[in-house]
Amino acid sequence: MLDYNYLLEVMFSQNVDGCFFMVLDKPIYWNETVDREKVLDHIFDNQKITKINQAYLDQYGVSGDEMLGKTPRQIFKDNVEYGKSLWRKMLDNGKLHLEFEEKTSDGLDIVIEGTYIAFYDDEGRFEGHFGFEREITNRKKQEELIEYLAFHDEVTGLPNRRYFEKKFVELVYSDKHEKSALLFFDLDQFKFINDEFGHSCGDQVLKTVAERIKQVPRCNFVARMGGDEFVVLIHDIKDIDEALAIAREVLSLIKDPIKITGQMYTLTTSIGIACYPDDGTTFDQLLRSADAAMYKAKEKRGQIHVYDKSLQNKSVQSKLEKELRLALAKNEFELYYQPQLDYLTNNIIGYEALIRWNHPERGIVSPADFIPIAEETGLIIPIEEWVLDKACQDIKLLVRDNTSLTRIGVNISPQHFQADLVNHVVAALSKSNIPPHILDIEITEALAMHRSKQVLQQLKALKEMGVFISIDDFGTGYSSLKYLKDFPVDRIKIDQSFLQEITTKVENASIVKAILTLARNLNLFTIAEGVETQDQIKFLEQNGCYLMQGYYYSKPLPLNTLLEQKK
């Protein structure tokens, strides 16, 4: 017979888990017996708890008197057959490991991880078993939370792409003969909400949209793919008309005004529809088809478009986005520099850095074609980081033989103020080892109009470092004039649209004169953009604006050309 008394003492003195022993009144054969049910009944009536440690009692909130002497039948009085199934597994294998839910004496639900090991006498007869039980309630909750976060969107609580793909396979592939529809939709101008009201308001809009979609009865499964993109799976449809009807219902619900910071706003969404199995037999194929249809719908906004074979190569914009993601890695971007001159001395006093994309197939791609896509997708942040680094490195070469050159202008998008712009500027200055006052950060007038606390804080931090700050395209947002004094700016750039007919339109001339007067009163520098004619130069000179930039002096040029000119 196994001397388990010594083992008992070691276990019960050293183990922090709940431990117990259950011993049979006399050893009994299990493997050799024919009538196992009779043997199992005997065990359930005669095996008893003989020893139990304090950790076990604390775990369940019970006393030793309550537990000692209990038989399996008493322990499993509410479900004897379930108890017997566990004993069968333990007796057949010699041990048992499982997790189960239990209640404490106070009625609290807990999760237990248990290991049970049978012991036998020298003849191989079952004598009893000992068990280790550990409460893992918190661990299970953490595991469930981790799993939930891995498969759900943090903002809306909807399933994410990973979970959606898993569910798609379960629903669609369970009956391949059924037709299903995938609705892919993108909120129109959602970026404006984030830029105008901040990401907290944007998140609230996403939550509202998610709740509205879930109201549509036939939307079997809804997920957020990321950003402002959602997908809906409609299983077992008769034809495309049924999918269109559901899409129209979603479209209508989203159009209901949403209250943002006390005002009502109307959202629209563009929806693309693709059907299984006609437009794709795998998740990726169907998603690509629905995505292409969505981009087609987005051309007019607030529309629904059904996938057709003509969209097989997707929209140009969708393809451009994917190519844009590779452009940085492939070093396809290049900076051009447009000189800024002092009319009185005819010296170049600065350059504005302007990005160009040398596409391997399309040639030079205009910023007007790819910057909006970069802003929409968030790619603008790494692109602008590259511009900052490159411009700061290039200016060292440009100022080497030009003592009058004092500025390099870099345009910064509103999104960059949400992504730690200050640290990116510090890193660029540190790498290039140029003094901060040479860098000119150009922000849009629209950004200045918003006057968010986050933007102001970062601008002040840059100003304290010594960085020069300009407001670009000034004059296009009239309401910003009264806010100008609040911003730590050094210079305003008069928008080129006012110079185009400055000698023929009284309104344009009046606006430019007003801007120049305002700047002088606030002790700000001014520079005129888009200077193309001698008449424009004469008007600016007569009204005290001597810093100019435009094609009259030079178009934007690559660095190598500028360095060659210096020679």
C-alpha positions as CSV (number, residue, x, y, z in Angstrom):
1,M,0.0,0.0,0.0
2,L,1.3,3.5,-0.9
3,D,2.4,5.4,2.1
4,Y,0.5,8.6,1.2
5,N,0.6,10.0,4.8
6,Y,4.1,11.4,4.2
7,L,2.9,12.8,0.8
8,L,-0.1,14.3,2.6
9,E,2.1,16.2,5.1
10,V,4.3,17.6,2.4
11,M,1.4,18.6,0.2
12,F,-0.6,20.2,2.9
13,S,2.3,22.1,4.5
14,Q,3.9,23.5,1.3
15,N,1.0,24.0,-1.2
16,V,-0.8,27.3,-1.4
17,D,-3.5,25.8,-3.6
18,G,-6.5,24.1,-2.2
19,C,-5.7,20.4,-1.4
20,F,-7.8,17.5,-0.3
21,F,-7.7,13.7,0.0
22,M,-10.6,11.4,-0.7
23,V,-10.1,7.8,0.5
24,L,-12.2,4.7,-0.2
25,D,-13.2,2.5,2.7
26,K,-11.4,-0.4,1.1
27,P,-9.4,-0.8,-2.1
28,I,-11.3,-1.9,-5.2
29,Y,-10.4,-3.0,-8.8
30,W,-11.5,-0.8,-11.6
31,N,-9.8,-1.8,-14.8
32,E,-10.4,-5.5,-14.2
33,T,-14.0,-5.3,-13.2
34,V,-16.9,-6.2,-15.5
35,D,-19.7,-4.3,-13.9
36,R,-18.1,-0.8,-13.6
37,E,-21.4,0.9,-12.9
38,K,-21.7,-1.1,-9.7
39,V,-18.2,-0.3,-8.7
40,L,-18.7,3.4,-9.4
41,D,-21.9,3.4,-7.3
42,H,-19.8,1.8,-4.5
43,I,-17.1,4.5,-4.8
44,F,-19.7,7.3,-4.8
45,D,-21.2,6.0,-1.6
46,N,-18.0,5.0,0.3
47,Q,-15.1,7.3,-0.8
48,K,-14.8,10.2,1.7
49,I,-12.9,13.4,2.2
50,T,-10.4,12.6,4.9
51,K,-8.1,15.6,4.8
52,I,-8.4,19.1,3.6
53,N,-6.2,22.2,3.9
54,Q,-7.1,25.8,4.9
55,A,-6.6,27.2,1.4
56,Y,-9.3,24.9,0.1
57,L,-11.7,26.0,2.8
58,D,-10.9,29.7,2.3
59,Q,-11.5,29.3,-1.4
60,Y,-15.1,28.2,-1.0
61,G,-15.8,29.9,2.3
62,V,-16.6,26.7,4.1
63,S,-15.5,25.0,7.3
64,G,-13.7,21.7,7.8
65,D,-16.7,20.2,9.6
66,E,-18.8,20.9,6.5
67,M,-16.5,19.1,4.2
68,L,-14.8,16.3,6.0
69,G,-16.5,12.9,5.6
70,K,-18.4,14.0,2.5
71,T,-18.8,11.4,-0.3
72,P,-18.9,12.1,-4.1
73,R,-22.7,11.5,-4.1
74,Q,-23.1,14.2,-1.5
75,I,-20.8,16.6,-3.3
76,F,-22.6,16.1,-6.6
77,K,-26.1,15.7,-5.1
78,D,-27.6,18.0,-7.8
79,N,-25.9,16.3,-10.7
80,V,-24.7,12.8,-9.9
81,E,-24.4,11.7,-13.5
82,Y,-22.0,14.6,-14.3
83,G,-20.0,13.6,-11.2
84,K,-19.8,10.0,-12.3
85,S,-18.5,11.1,-15.8
86,L,-15.6,12.9,-14.1
87,W,-14.8,9.9,-12.0
88,R,-14.8,7.6,-15.0
89,K,-12.3,9.8,-16.8
90,M,-10.0,9.9,-13.7
91,L,-10.2,6.2,-13.1
92,D,-9.6,5.3,-16.8
93,N,-6.6,7.6,-17.1
94,G,-5.3,7.7,-13.6
95,K,-5.7,11.5,-13.5
96,L,-8.0,14.3,-14.5
97,H,-7.5,18.0,-15.3
98,L,-10.4,20.5,-15.8
99,E,-11.7,24.0,-15.4
100,F,-15.2,24.6,-14.0
101,E,-17.4,27.2,-12.5
102,E,-18.4,27.0,-8.9
103,K,-20.2,29.0,-6.2
104,T,-18.8,30.0,-2.9
105,S,-20.9,29.8,0.3
106,D,-21.7,33.5,-0.2
107,G,-23.1,32.8,-3.7
108,L,-20.1,34.3,-5.6
109,D,-19.3,32.8,-9.0
110,I,-15.7,31.6,-9.2
111,V,-13.7,29.6,-11.8
112,I,-11.6,26.7,-10.5
113,E,-8.7,24.9,-12.2
114,G,-8.4,21.4,-10.8
115,T,-6.0,18.5,-11.0
116,Y,-7.0,15.1,-9.6
117,I,-4.6,12.1,-9.3
118,A,-5.7,8.6,-8.4
119,F,-3.6,6.4,-6.2
120,Y,-3.5,2.6,-5.9
121,D,-2.3,-0.2,-3.6
122,D,0.4,-2.7,-4.6
123,E,-2.1,-4.9,-6.3
124,G,-3.4,-2.1,-8.5
125,R,-6.6,-1.5,-6.7
126,F,-8.1,2.0,-6.5
127,E,-7.7,3.5,-3.0
128,G,-8.7,7.1,-3.5
129,H,-7.3,10.3,-5.0
130,F,-5.9,13.6,-4.0
131,G,-6.8,16.9,-5.7
132,F,-5.4,20.4,-6.1
133,E,-7.7,23.2,-6.8
134,R,-6.8,26.8,-7.6
135,E,-9.2,29.7,-8.1
136,I,-8.4,31.3,-11.5
137,T,-11.4,33.8,-11.7
138,N,-9.2,36.8,-12.2
139,R,-7.0,35.0,-14.7
140,K,-10.0,33.9,-16.7
141,K,-11.4,37.4,-16.7
142,Q,-8.1,38.7,-18.0
143,E,-7.9,36.0,-20.7
144,E,-11.5,36.8,-21.7
145,L,-10.7,40.6,-21.8
146,I,-7.6,39.9,-23.9
147,E,-9.6,37.8,-26.3
148,Y,-12.3,40.4,-26.5
149,L,-9.8,43.2,-27.3
150,A,-8.1,41.0,-29.9
151,F,-11.4,40.5,-31.7
152,H,-13.3,43.7,-31.0
153,D,-12.9,47.4,-31.9
154,E,-12.0,49.4,-28.8
155,V,-14.1,52.5,-29.7
156,T,-17.5,51.0,-30.9
157,G,-17.3,47.6,-29.3
158,L,-18.1,46.0,-32.7
159,P,-16.2,43.0,-33.9
160,N,-13.0,43.9,-35.8
161,R,-11.7,42.6,-39.1
162,R,-10.1,39.5,-37.6
163,Y,-13.4,38.4,-35.9
164,F,-15.4,39.4,-38.9
165,E,-13.3,37.2,-41.2
166,K,-13.8,34.3,-38.7
167,K,-17.5,34.8,-38.6
168,F,-17.7,35.2,-42.3
169,V,-16.2,31.7,-42.8
170,E,-18.6,30.2,-40.2
171,L,-21.7,31.8,-41.7
172,V,-21.0,31.7,-45.4
173,Y,-19.2,28.4,-45.7
174,S,-21.7,26.6,-43.5
175,D,-24.0,26.5,-46.6
176,K,-22.2,27.4,-49.8
177,H,-25.4,27.2,-51.7
178,E,-26.8,30.3,-50.0
179,K,-26.2,33.7,-51.5
180,S,-24.7,36.4,-49.2
181,A,-24.0,40.1,-49.6
182,L,-21.1,42.1,-48.1
183,L,-21.8,45.8,-47.6
184,F,-18.6,47.9,-47.3
185,F,-19.2,51.5,-46.4
186,D,-17.1,54.6,-45.6
187,L,-18.3,57.7,-43.8
188,D,-18.0,60.8,-46.1
189,Q,-15.9,63.6,-44.8
190,F,-15.3,62.0,-41.4
191,K,-11.9,63.5,-41.3
192,F,-13.5,66.9,-41.1
193,I,-15.2,66.0,-37.9
194,N,-12.0,64.8,-36.3
195,D,-10.1,67.9,-37.5
196,E,-12.9,70.3,-36.5
197,F,-14.1,68.9,-33.2
198,G,-11.3,66.5,-32.1
199,H,-11.0,62.7,-31.8
200,S,-13.3,62.4,-28.8
201,C,-16.2,63.8,-30.8
202,G,-15.2,61.6,-33.7
203,D,-15.3,58.5,-31.5
204,Q,-18.8,59.4,-30.3
205,V,-19.9,59.7,-33.9
206,L,-18.5,56.3,-34.7
207,K,-20.4,54.8,-31.7
208,T,-23.6,56.4,-32.9
209,V,-23.2,55.1,-36.4
210,A,-22.4,51.6,-35.0
211,E,-25.6,51.6,-33.0
212,R,-27.7,52.8,-35.9
213,I,-26.4,50.0,-38.2
214,K,-27.2,47.4,-35.6
215,Q,-30.9,48.6,-35.7
216,V,-31.3,47.2,-39.2
217,P,-32.9,43.7,-38.7
218,R,-31.2,41.8,-41.6
219,C,-27.7,43.0,-40.8
220,N,-26.6,39.6,-39.5
221,F,-23.1,40.7,-38.6
222,V,-21.6,44.2,-38.3
223,A,-17.9,45.1,-37.9
224,R,-15.6,48.1,-37.9
225,M,-12.7,47.6,-40.2
226,G,-10.8,50.6,-38.9
227,G,-10.9,54.4,-39.4
228,D,-14.4,55.3,-40.7
229,E,-15.0,52.0,-42.5
230,F,-17.6,49.5,-41.5
231,V,-18.8,46.2,-43.1
232,V,-22.1,44.4,-42.8
233,L,-22.7,40.7,-43.8
234,I,-26.2,39.8,-45.0
235,H,-26.6,36.1,-45.1
236,D,-29.0,34.1,-47.2
237,I,-30.4,36.7,-49.6
238,K,-32.7,36.0,-52.5
239,D,-31.2,38.6,-54.9
240,I,-29.3,41.9,-55.2
241,D,-32.5,43.9,-54.7
242,E,-32.8,42.6,-51.2
243,A,-29.2,43.7,-50.4
244,L,-29.9,47.1,-52.0
245,A,-33.1,47.6,-49.8
246,I,-31.0,46.9,-46.7
247,A,-28.2,49.2,-47.8
248,R,-30.8,52.0,-48.4
249,E,-32.1,51.5,-44.9
250,V,-28.6,51.8,-43.5
251,L,-28.0,54.9,-45.6
252,S,-31.2,56.5,-44.3
253,L,-30.4,55.8,-40.7
254,I,-26.9,57.3,-40.9
255,K,-28.3,60.4,-42.6
256,D,-30.3,61.3,-39.4
257,P,-28.7,64.4,-37.9
258,I,-26.1,63.8,-35.1
259,K,-25.6,66.2,-32.3
260,I,-22.0,67.3,-32.0
261,T,-21.0,69.9,-29.4
262,G,-24.5,71.3,-29.3
263,Q,-25.1,71.5,-33.0
264,M,-26.8,69.1,-35.4
265,Y,-24.8,67.6,-38.3
266,T,-25.9,65.4,-41.1
267,L,-23.5,62.5,-42.1
268,T,-23.5,60.6,-45.4
269,T,-21.9,57.4,-46.2
270,S,-20.8,55.7,-49.4
271,I,-21.7,52.0,-49.7
272,G,-20.3,49.3,-51.9
273,I,-22.0,45.9,-52.3
274,A,-20.5,42.6,-53.4
275,C,-22.2,39.2,-53.4
276,Y,-21.0,35.7,-52.6
277,P,-20.3,33.7,-54.6
278,D,-20.7,35.8,-57.7
279,D,-18.1,38.5,-56.8
280,G,-15.7,36.4,-54.8
281,T,-15.6,33.0,-53.1
282,T,-13.1,33.9,-50.4
283,F,-13.2,36.6,-47.7
284,D,-10.4,38.6,-49.3
285,Q,-11.9,38.4,-52.8
286,L,-15.3,39.5,-51.6
287,L,-13.9,42.3,-49.5
288,R,-11.8,43.6,-52.4
289,S,-14.9,43.6,-54.6
290,A,-17.0,45.5,-52.0
291,D,-14.1,47.9,-51.4
292,A,-13.9,48.7,-55.1
293,A,-17.6,49.3,-55.3
294,M,-17.4,51.6,-52.3
295,Y,-14.8,53.7,-53.9
296,K,-17.0,54.0,-57.0
297,A,-19.9,55.1,-54.8
298,K,-17.6,57.6,-53.1
299,E,-17.1,59.5,-56.3
300,K,-20.5,61.2,-55.8
301,R,-20.8,60.6,-52.0
302,G,-23.8,59.3,-50.2
303,Q,-24.4,56.7,-52.9
304,I,-24.7,52.9,-53.2
305,H,-22.8,51.0,-55.9
306,V,-23.0,47.3,-56.7
307,Y,-19.8,45.6,-57.8
308,D,-19.5,44.8,-61.4
309,K,-16.6,43.3,-63.5
310,S,-15.5,46.8,-64.7
311,L,-14.3,47.5,-61.2
312,Q,-12.1,44.4,-61.1
313,N,-8.9,46.5,-61.0
314,K,-10.5,48.8,-58.3
315,S,-10.8,52.5,-58.5
316,V,-7.7,54.6,-59.2
317,Q,-7.9,56.1,-55.8
318,S,-7.8,52.7,-54.1
319,K,-4.9,51.6,-56.1
320,L,-3.1,54.9,-55.5
321,E,-3.5,54.5,-51.7
322,K,-1.8,51.1,-51.8
323,E,1.0,52.5,-53.9
324,L,1.4,55.4,-51.6
325,R,2.0,53.1,-48.7
326,L,5.0,51.7,-50.5
327,A,6.3,55.0,-51.8
328,L,8.2,55.9,-48.6
329,A,9.9,52.5,-48.4
330,K,10.9,52.7,-52.0
331,N,12.2,56.3,-51.7
332,E,9.9,57.6,-54.4
333,F,9.4,61.0,-52.8
334,E,11.5,64.1,-53.7
335,L,11.5,67.7,-52.4
336,Y,11.4,70.7,-54.7
337,Y,12.2,74.1,-53.3
338,Q,10.6,77.4,-54.4
339,P,12.7,80.5,-53.6
340,Q,11.4,83.3,-51.4
341,L,13.0,86.7,-52.2
342,D,13.4,90.1,-50.6
343,Y,12.4,92.7,-53.3
344,L,14.5,95.4,-51.8
345,T,17.8,93.5,-51.9
346,N,16.9,90.9,-54.6
347,N,18.4,88.2,-52.3
348,I,16.9,84.8,-51.7
349,I,15.9,84.7,-48.0
350,G,14.3,81.3,-47.9
351,Y,12.7,78.4,-49.6
352,E,9.4,76.5,-49.3
353,A,9.8,72.7,-49.4
354,L,7.2,71.2,-51.7
355,I,6.9,67.4,-52.0
356,R,6.7,65.5,-55.3
357,W,6.1,61.8,-55.9
358,N,8.2,60.2,-58.6
359,H,5.9,57.4,-59.5
360,P,7.6,54.5,-61.3
361,E,4.7,54.3,-63.9
362,R,2.8,57.6,-63.7
363,G,5.9,59.9,-63.5
364,I,5.6,63.0,-61.3
365,V,2.3,62.8,-59.3
366,S,0.9,66.1,-58.2
367,P,0.5,66.7,-54.4
368,A,-3.1,67.6,-55.2
369,D,-3.7,64.0,-56.2
370,F,-2.0,62.2,-53.3
371,I,-2.0,64.5,-50.3
372,P,-5.8,64.2,-49.7
373,I,-5.5,60.4,-49.8
374,A,-2.5,60.6,-47.4
375,E,-4.6,62.8,-45.0
376,E,-7.6,60.5,-45.3
377,T,-5.6,57.4,-44.5
378,G,-3.2,58.8,-41.9
379,L,-0.1,58.3,-44.1
380,I,0.4,62.0,-44.0
381,I,2.2,61.7,-40.6
382,P,5.1,59.5,-41.8
383,I,5.3,61.5,-45.0
384,E,5.6,64.8,-43.2
385,E,8.2,63.3,-40.9
386,W,10.3,62.4,-44.0
387,V,9.8,65.9,-45.3
388,L,11.0,67.5,-42.0
389,D,14.1,65.3,-42.0
390,K,15.0,65.8,-45.6
391,A,14.3,69.6,-45.6
392,C,16.5,70.1,-42.6
393,Q,19.3,68.1,-44.2
394,D,19.0,70.0,-47.5
395,I,19.0,73.5,-46.0
396,K,22.5,72.9,-44.7
397,L,23.7,72.6,-48.3
398,L,21.7,75.6,-49.4
399,V,22.8,78.0,-46.7
400,R,26.5,77.0,-46.9
401,D,27.3,79.8,-49.4
402,N,24.4,82.1,-48.9
403,T,24.6,84.2,-45.7
404,S,21.2,86.0,-46.5
405,L,19.3,82.7,-46.5
406,T,17.5,82.3,-43.2
407,R,14.4,80.0,-43.6
408,I,13.2,76.6,-44.9
409,G,9.4,76.4,-44.9
410,V,7.7,73.0,-44.3
411,N,4.0,72.6,-44.5
412,I,2.4,70.7,-41.6
413,S,-1.1,69.2,-41.7
414,P,-3.7,69.4,-38.9
415,Q,-3.3,65.7,-38.3
416,H,0.3,66.0,-37.3
417,F,-0.7,68.0,-34.3
418,Q,-2.5,64.9,-33.1
419,A,0.8,62.9,-33.5
420,D,3.4,64.6,-31.3
421,L,4.7,67.1,-33.8
422,V,7.1,68.8,-31.3
423,N,9.1,65.6,-30.9
424,H,9.2,65.0,-34.6
425,V,10.6,68.6,-35.1
426,V,13.2,68.1,-32.3
427,A,14.3,64.9,-33.9
428,A,14.7,66.5,-37.3
429,L,16.7,69.4,-35.9
430,S,18.9,67.1,-33.9
431,K,19.7,64.9,-36.9
432,S,20.6,67.9,-39.1
433,N,22.2,70.0,-36.4
434,I,20.7,73.2,-37.7
435,P,19.5,76.0,-35.4
436,P,15.7,76.0,-34.8
437,H,15.2,79.6,-36.2
438,I,16.0,78.3,-39.7
439,L,13.0,76.0,-39.7
440,D,9.7,77.6,-40.7
441,I,6.6,75.6,-39.8
442,E,3.7,76.5,-42.1
443,I,0.2,75.8,-40.8
444,T,-3.1,76.4,-42.6
445,E,-5.4,79.2,-41.7
446,A,-8.1,76.7,-41.2
447,L,-6.1,75.1,-38.4
448,A,-5.5,78.6,-36.8
449,M,-9.3,79.2,-36.9
450,H,-10.0,76.1,-34.7
451,R,-7.6,77.3,-31.9
452,S,-7.7,74.0,-30.1
453,K,-5.7,73.7,-26.9
454,Q,-3.5,70.9,-28.2
455,V,-2.5,73.0,-31.3
456,L,-1.8,76.1,-29.2
457,Q,0.3,74.2,-26.7
458,Q,2.5,72.6,-29.5
459,L,2.9,75.9,-31.3
460,K,4.0,77.6,-28.1
461,A,6.5,74.8,-27.5
462,L,7.9,75.2,-31.0
463,K,8.0,79.0,-30.6
464,E,9.9,78.7,-27.3
465,M,12.4,76.4,-29.1
466,G,13.0,79.2,-31.6
467,V,11.2,77.7,-34.5
468,F,9.7,80.2,-37.0
469,I,6.0,79.8,-37.6
470,S,3.9,81.0,-40.6
471,I,0.2,80.9,-41.4
472,D,-0.2,79.7,-45.0
473,D,-3.0,80.7,-47.5
474,F,-3.9,83.7,-45.3
475,G,-7.1,85.5,-46.1
476,T,-9.3,82.6,-47.1
477,G,-10.8,82.2,-43.7
478,Y,-12.1,85.6,-42.7
479,S,-13.1,84.7,-39.2
480,S,-9.5,83.9,-38.3
481,L,-8.4,87.6,-38.4
482,K,-9.7,88.3,-34.9
483,Y,-7.9,85.1,-33.6
484,L,-4.5,85.9,-35.1
485,K,-3.3,87.7,-31.9
486,D,-3.8,84.5,-29.9
487,F,-1.3,82.5,-32.0
488,P,2.5,82.5,-31.5
489,V,3.1,83.2,-35.2
490,D,5.9,85.2,-36.9
491,R,4.6,85.6,-40.4
492,I,1.4,85.4,-42.6
493,K,1.5,84.3,-46.2
494,I,-1.1,86.1,-48.3
495,D,-3.0,83.5,-50.4
496,Q,-2.2,83.6,-54.1
497,S,-5.9,83.8,-55.0
498,F,-6.0,87.4,-54.0
499,L,-3.0,88.3,-56.2
500,Q,-4.5,86.9,-59.4
501,E,-6.7,90.0,-60.2
502,I,-5.2,92.4,-57.7
503,T,-4.9,95.2,-60.3
504,T,-8.4,94.7,-61.7
505,K,-10.6,93.7,-58.7
506,V,-11.1,96.3,-56.0
507,E,-12.2,93.6,-53.6
508,N,-8.9,91.7,-53.9
509,A,-6.8,94.8,-53.6
510,S,-8.8,95.9,-50.5
511,I,-8.3,92.5,-48.8
512,V,-4.5,92.5,-49.4
513,K,-4.2,96.0,-48.0
514,A,-6.2,95.0,-45.0
515,I,-4.0,92.0,-44.4
516,L,-0.9,94.1,-44.7
517,T,-2.2,96.7,-42.2
518,L,-3.3,94.0,-39.8
519,A,0.2,92.4,-39.9
520,R,2.0,95.7,-39.3
521,N,-0.3,96.4,-36.3
522,L,0.6,93.0,-34.9
523,N,4.3,93.3,-35.8
524,L,4.1,90.3,-38.1
525,F,6.1,89.7,-41.3
526,T,4.2,89.2,-44.5
527,I,5.0,87.4,-47.7
528,A,3.0,87.2,-50.9
529,E,2.5,83.8,-52.6
530,G,1.8,83.3,-56.3
531,V,3.6,86.4,-57.6
532,E,3.6,86.0,-61.5
533,T,3.5,89.5,-63.0
534,Q,5.3,92.9,-62.8
535,D,2.0,94.6,-62.0
536,Q,1.5,92.4,-58.9
537,I,5.1,93.2,-57.8
538,K,4.5,97.0,-58.2
539,F,1.2,96.8,-56.2
540,L,2.9,94.9,-53.4
541,E,5.9,97.2,-53.3
542,Q,3.7,100.3,-53.1
543,N,1.8,98.8,-50.2
544,G,4.9,97.8,-48.2
545,C,5.0,94.0,-48.9
546,Y,8.6,93.3,-49.9
547,L,8.9,89.5,-49.4
548,M,7.6,87.5,-52.4
549,Q,7.3,84.0,-53.8
550,G,6.1,82.8,-57.2
551,Y,6.7,81.8,-60.7
552,Y,7.8,85.3,-61.7
553,Y,11.0,84.6,-59.8
554,S,11.2,80.8,-60.0
555,K,9.2,77.7,-60.2
556,P,9.9,75.0,-57.6
557,L,13.2,73.3,-58.4
558,P,14.9,70.1,-57.2
559,L,17.9,70.4,-54.9
560,N,20.4,69.4,-57.5
561,T,19.3,72.2,-59.8
562,L,19.5,74.8,-57.1
563,L,23.0,73.6,-56.2
564,E,24.1,73.8,-59.8
565,Q,22.7,77.3,-60.1
566,K,24.8,78.3,-57.1
567,K,28.0,77.2,-58.9
